[in-house]
Every structure is written in C-alpha cells, then in structure tokens.
Amino acid sequence: MSPDAIMPDRARVIPPRLGLLVWAAGTALAMQAVTLGLFDAPALAGIPALVLFAAGVLLLWWQLPAHYPHARFGSCNGVTLLRAGLGASLLAPLLSPDAGQAALGGWAVALVALFALSLDGVDGWLARRQGLASGFGARFDMEIDAALALILALHAFADGMGGIVVLTLGIMRYVFVAASWVLPWMTAPLPDKFGRKVVCVIQIAALIALQVPILGGGPALGIAWAAVTALIWSFGRDTLWLWRHRS
C-alpha cells in the first residue's frame, strides 16, 4: 500500500476558522432552543446572549491563526464552544426576570449549568483522543469555566442565595487577572495541578446548587462559604507559587 493510501486526505480537513463557524451556527441554534423552550422566554430575551456569544466567536476567529497549532478545529473545541453557548444562554432569565418563572425557574438554570458542567472534561478527552490538545484549547476551556461561574454567581446573588459572598465565586478569576496587570510575575505559566481542577468543579457545582429554589438561608450561605474557602486556597496556593518563582 502506498503512503498516499494511508495518509488522510487533507482536502477533506475543515480549516479551523470554517470549523469554528459551523460549530458556532449549531450552538446559536441550541441557544435559541434553550431560551424559547426551557426558559419559556421571548425571542428578544435571547439577543444579549447571542451578542455575547458572537463577540466570543469573533475573538476566537482573530486568535486562531496566531495561537492554535492544529489544522482543524475539532469536536473538542466544538464542545467547549457549546459550553460557552450554554453559559451565555443563562443571560436570558437573568436579564428577563419573568423568563421561566411559569415553567422551571431556577431549576432550568441549574439544569443547563449542570449539562455544561457535565461536558467539562469531555472536550479535554476528545482533544487527547484526536491529537488536538493545545495550550489554546486549555485556555479556552478555563475562560469558559470562569464566565459560567460569573453568570451563575449573578443568578445566585439576584435570587438572594448566599448573600454578597457568592459574588466572590464569580469574580475571583477576574481579580487574579487584574492583579497580573499590576504584578507581571503573576502572568507566568503555572504547573498543572489536579487540585486546581477539583476546586473548579467544586466552585461550579456549588453555584449550580445555589440555583435550586429549595435552598435558602443557612444552607445556601454554608455552601457559598465552603466553595469560597476552597477557591481562596487554590488561588492563594497559585499566587504563592508564582511569587516564589518570580524572576
């Protein structure tokens, strides 16, 4: 058998930017289905989410050529993009307080967020299986986690779940980034730590639990403080490591 017979047909490989657009179109349709169906919100309520999602797609379009090392977008990044769309769709009930109240209310928000969380790890597994793992994909995944946490924290705060402390669960990543603008040594790459991933799951899981209407008062505050404690430990450990290894 000739080498050409076993090599993939490069003409059939979808370029990264085209793959991004295909996945973005499918995700936009899924977002509208969630807004109209699960949240029972008017079509206009989904516009802010679509605008935010489109801005993210444009940013990816701009970043791909310089930072993505592979010849195709891959379903791994497509799954991460779907997670981004699911997170953005949660803006509809946040900006339209009556959306979903006649249907599932906070349960709907929790359901969408839980599905997005269940996909976390699937994208990494696909990337390794498809040979498409990259620093770009890892950063993409991390930023989607941070954005989902922020939106869920705003939901919990708006519903009076966990008090003002719950906002810490949504802004900690952005406080860290802001600090790195002032302290350049905080921009150095961190070693991969399993504990950091565990804390991220705890953070999102706690925020999902705080969407459930049956919680309130003491239980909600306890969940919020437990997650904040874990998050402070994780960011504190990373900051200390960066300080010790600063140049």
N, C-alpha and C positions, 0 to 999 in steps of 0.2 A: 504494500500500500504506500502510495507516495505521501510525502509530508503534507502536501496541499490537501489530501483527503481527510487528514485528521485535524487540520487547523480550522478554527472557527471562521466562518465567512464574515469578514469584517464589514462587508457591505450591509449585513443584516443587523449590525450592532447599532442600537439607537444612541446617538450622541447625548452626553449629559444634559445639555440645555433642552433638547427636544424631550428627553425623558422627564425632565422637571415639569415641562408644560403639560404633558399627558397626565402625570400624577396630580398636578395642580388642578386640572379641569375636573378630574374624577373626585378629588377631595372637595372642591367647591360645590359640586352636586350633593355630596354626602352632607356637607354643612347645611345646605338649604333643607334637606330632608329632615335633619335633626331639629332645625329651627321651626319648620312648619308642622312637622309630625309630633316629635317628642315633647317640644316645649309649647306647642299649640300657639305659636306667636305669629303675628302678621309678617308678611314677606319683607316689609320695610325694616322690621326689627333685626333682620339678619345682615343688613347693609354694613353697619360698623364692623362686624366680624369679617365680612368679605373684604372690606377695605384694608383691615389689619393683615389679613391673610395675604392679600395681593402685594402689600408692602414687603412682607417677608419673602414672597416668591421673587420679587424684583431684586431684593438684596442677595438672595441665593444666585440668581441669574448673573449678577455682577461679580460675585465671589468665585463661582465655579471655575472659570478658566485659570485663575491665578492660584487657587488653593486646593482644588480637587484633582488628585493624581490619576484617576482612572478614566477609561474610555467610554463608560456608560454610567448612567445614574443609578440603576439597580433598584430592585424592590426593597432593599434595606433602607435606602434613603427615602423611598416612596412611603414606607411605613412610618418613618419619622415625620414626613410631611403630613401624612394622615393624622398623626397625633397632634401636630400643630393646628390642623384644621378643627379637630375636635375641641381642643382647648379654646381656640378663637370663637367657636360657636357658643361657648358659655357666656359670651358677652351679651347675647340676645336677652336672656332672662335677667341679667344684671342691669342692663340699660332700660329694659322694659319691665318694670316690677310686676305687672299683671300677667306677663307671659308665663304660661304653665301653671298658674295658680289653680285653675279649674281642673287641671289634669294631675300631674305628679309632683309639682312644686319642687322642693329641694331634693326629693328622691330622683327626679330626672337629671338634675345637675350631678348628683352622686353617681348615677348610672353611667352617664357619658364620661365622667372623670375616671371611673373605675375601669371602663373599657380602654381609655387612653393609657392608664397605668398598666393594664394587662399587656399592652403592646410594647411597653418599655422592656427591653431585653430581647424582644423578637427581632428588632432592627439590627442589634449587635450580632445576634446569632446568624442572621441572614448575611450580614457583611462578611463574617468569617467564612461562612459556607460558600459564598460567591466569590471570595477573594477580593472583596471591595472595601476592606477595612481601611480607615484613614483617620488622621487627626481631624480632618474637616468633618467627617461624619460624627466623631466623638463630640466635637464642639457643638455641632448642630443639635445632637441629642441633649446635651447639657442645657443649652439655651431654651429648648422646648420645655424641659422639666421646670426651669426657672419661671418661664412665662405662665405655665399651667399653675404653678404654686401661687403666683401673684394673683391670678384671676380667681382662684379658689379662695384665697385669703380675703379678697374683696367681697366675695359672696358671703363668707362666714361673718365678716365684720358687719355687712349690711343687714344680716339676719340676727345680729346680736349674739353670735355664738363665739365664746371665748374672749370677749372683750377686745380692747385695743391690742393686747399682746399677740393676737392672732395675726396682726399685720406683719409682725416680725418674721413669720413663716413665709411671707410673700416677698419681703424686701431684702432679706439677708444677702442674697446673691448680688443684688444691685448695689448694696452698701459696700460689699467687698470690691466690686469693680470700680466704684467711685474712689475708694481708698487707694486703689492701684494707680489712679491718675496722679495722685499726690506722692505716692511712695512707689517709684518704679521697680524696686526689688520684688514687689508683690506680683509682678507680671511674669515672673519666671515659671517655667512648667513644673507642675507638681508630680511626684511619683504616683503611680496608680495604687490606690488603696481600696480594699474591699469594704472597709468600714464606712468610707465616704458614700459608697453606693447604697449601703444598708440604711444610712441616715437619710439619704434622699428618698428612699422608699417609705421610711417612717414618716417623713415630712408630708409627702403626698397622701399617704394613707390616712394620716391624722386629719388633713384638710378635707379629704373625702368624708370621713366620719362626721366632721363638723357641718356637713351639708344636710345630714339626716335630721328631720324635724323633731324626732322623739327625744333628741338630746337637748340639753339646756342647763343653765346654771352651773352647778358644781362640776358635773361630769364633763361638760364642754370645756370649762376652764382648766380642768385637770389634764385633759387630752392636749390642749393647746400648750400648756406649760411643759408637759413631758416632751413634746416634739421640739419646742423651742430650746429646751435644755440640751437635747441631742444635737440640734443644729449648731448651737453655740460651741459645744465641744468639738464638733467636726471642723467648723471654720477656725476656731481657736487653734486646734492642732495644726491645720494647714498654714495658718499665719505664722505660728511659732517656727515651723519647719522652714518657711521662706525666709524668715528673719535670721535664723541660724546659718542659712546657706547663701545669704546675700553677698554680692561681690563689691 
